[in-house]
Amino acid sequence: MFVGSVFSPYYAWARRRGRPNPLDHCAFNLALYGSKTDRWAMTERGAAKVTRESDYLAIGPSSIRWTGSALEIAVDEICAPLPRRIRGKIRLVPTALCDHHFALGTTGRHAWCPFAPCAEIEVDLSEPAQRWRGEAYLDANFGAEPLEDGFESWNWSRAALPGRTVVLYDYQERNAPARSLALEFDPRGGVREVPPPPSTALESTAWGVARSTRADPQGGARIRTTLEDGPFYGRSLLDTHLDGAPAAAFHESISLDRFRSRWVQCLLPFRMPRSPW
């Protein structure tokens, strides 16, 4: 869920005119991937359609609630650009909770928190009709300035290894050296920084967004499949090797230089419509 959606073209246009209210630019983003069920929803709504409480957030017809032991999500969204529905319930149960915040960059204006680096998920959707259980992960980013003002690009990945989860962050801050962060989480919520493995180049997306990760030099890493391929963003599944073991990793690459370009901003409403109600 986005409060002050960092990728919203409407928010970017509003910022050029002044200091808009972040609550006027909120969105619930959900993506499904499968041979017959690929769907994407990210409709932006204004403050009148946002409800916030200490343990509850609703944006339009979708909501998320923390019960004290689980995150319960009710989804009712229309996809874009093809107007298909995503409707149902999702329940995420953390097996480990993390209260650490990690600064991204040198200015102190951006932070990241992996709230539940290890979790279980239950998905029960009526549209499209599917039910399944699996492994999950929950994090959040916070910022006091537009993301593209602080960074040029980043690559991020999360991999589950036996008894632990590994998260790798490589980011290029503006007017600063490139930085990396490698973290290992255990099922009890413990976290420690570990030496980052060597950098490994990956094939660029079809839109030309550069991708890279970190992996053991003996096994390396390769792209298993690209889930999202956009003009500034790529989401992929990797086959990688970490700490001497093969692993599957969820991977993201983003070019903030590409995102801030006017031609990309004009394309975004096709995937991120704004609702008038």
Secondary structure in CASP SS format (residue, H / E / C, confidence):
PFRMAT SS
TARGET T0000
AUTHOR 0000-0000-0000
METHOD secondary structure of the structure
MODEL  1
M C 1.00
F E 1.00
V E 1.00
G C 1.00
S C 1.00
V C 1.00
F C 1.00
S C 1.00
P H 1.00
Y H 1.00
Y H 1.00
A H 1.00
W H 1.00
A H 1.00
R H 1.00
R H 1.00
R H 1.00
G C 1.00
R C 1.00
P C 1.00
N C 1.00
P H 1.00
L H 1.00
D H 1.00
H C 1.00
C E 1.00
A E 1.00
F E 1.00
N E 1.00
L E 1.00
A E 1.00
L E 1.00
Y C 1.00
G C 1.00
S C 1.00
K C 1.00
T C 1.00
D C 1.00
R E 1.00
W E 1.00
A E 1.00
M E 1.00
T E 1.00
E E 1.00
R E 1.00
G C 1.00
A H 1.00
A H 1.00
K H 1.00
V E 1.00
T E 1.00
R E 1.00
E E 1.00
S C 1.00
D C 1.00
Y E 1.00
L E 1.00
A E 1.00
I E 1.00
G C 1.00
P C 1.00
S E 1.00
S E 1.00
I E 1.00
R E 1.00
W E 1.00
T C 1.00
G C 1.00
S C 1.00
A C 1.00
L E 1.00
E E 1.00
I E 1.00
A E 1.00
V E 1.00
D E 1.00
E E 1.00
I E 1.00
C C 1.00
A C 1.00
P C 1.00
L C 1.00
P C 1.00
R C 1.00
R E 1.00
I E 1.00
R E 1.00
G E 1.00
K E 1.00
I E 1.00
R E 1.00
L E 1.00
V E 1.00
P E 1.00
T E 1.00
A E 1.00
L C 1.00
C C 1.00
D C 1.00
H C 1.00
H C 1.00
F E 1.00
A E 1.00
L C 1.00
G C 1.00
T C 1.00
T C 1.00
G C 1.00
R C 1.00
H E 1.00
A E 1.00
W E 1.00
C E 1.00
P E 1.00
F E 1.00
A E 1.00
P E 1.00
C E 1.00
A E 1.00
E E 1.00
I E 1.00
E E 1.00
V E 1.00
D E 1.00
L E 1.00
S E 1.00
E E 1.00
P C 1.00
A C 1.00
Q E 1.00
R E 1.00
W E 1.00
R E 1.00
G E 1.00
E E 1.00
A E 1.00
Y E 1.00
L E 1.00
D E 1.00
A E 1.00
N E 1.00
F E 1.00
G E 1.00
A C 1.00
E C 1.00
P C 1.00
L H 1.00
E H 1.00
D H 1.00
G H 1.00
F E 1.00
E E 1.00
S E 1.00
W E 1.00
N E 1.00
W E 1.00
S E 1.00
R E 1.00
A E 1.00
A E 1.00
L E 1.00
P C 1.00
G C 1.00
R E 1.00
T E 1.00
V E 1.00
V E 1.00
L E 1.00
Y E 1.00
D E 1.00
Y E 1.00
Q E 1.00
E E 1.00
R C 1.00
N C 1.00
A C 1.00
P C 1.00
A E 1.00
R E 1.00
S E 1.00
L E 1.00
A E 1.00
L E 1.00
E E 1.00
F E 1.00
D C 1.00
P C 1.00
R C 1.00
G C 1.00
G C 1.00
V E 1.00
R E 1.00
E E 1.00
V C 1.00
P C 1.00
P C 1.00
P C 1.00
P C 1.00
S E 1.00
T E 1.00
A E 1.00
L E 1.00
E C 1.00
S C 1.00
T C 1.00
A C 1.00
W C 1.00
G C 1.00
V C 1.00
A C 1.00
R E 1.00
S E 1.00
T E 1.00
R E 1.00
A C 1.00
D C 1.00
P C 1.00
Q C 1.00
G C 1.00
G C 1.00
A E 1.00
R E 1.00
I E 1.00
R E 1.00
T E 1.00
T E 1.00
L E 1.00
E E 1.00
D E 1.00
G C 1.00
P C 1.00
F C 1.00
Y E 1.00
G E 1.00
R E 1.00
S E 1.00
L E 1.00
L E 1.00
D E 1.00
T E 1.00
H E 1.00
L E 1.00
D C 1.00
G C 1.00
A E 1.00
P E 1.00
A E 1.00
A E 1.00
A E 1.00
F E 1.00
H E 1.00
E E 1.00
S E 1.00
I E 1.00
S E 1.00
L H 1.00
D H 1.00
R H 1.00
F H 1.00
R C 1.00
S C 1.00
R H 1.00
W H 1.00
V H 1.00
Q H 1.00
C H 1.00
L H 1.00
L H 1.00
P H 1.00
F H 1.00
R C 1.00
M C 1.00
P C 1.00
R E 1.00
S C 1.00
P C 1.00
W C 1.00
END
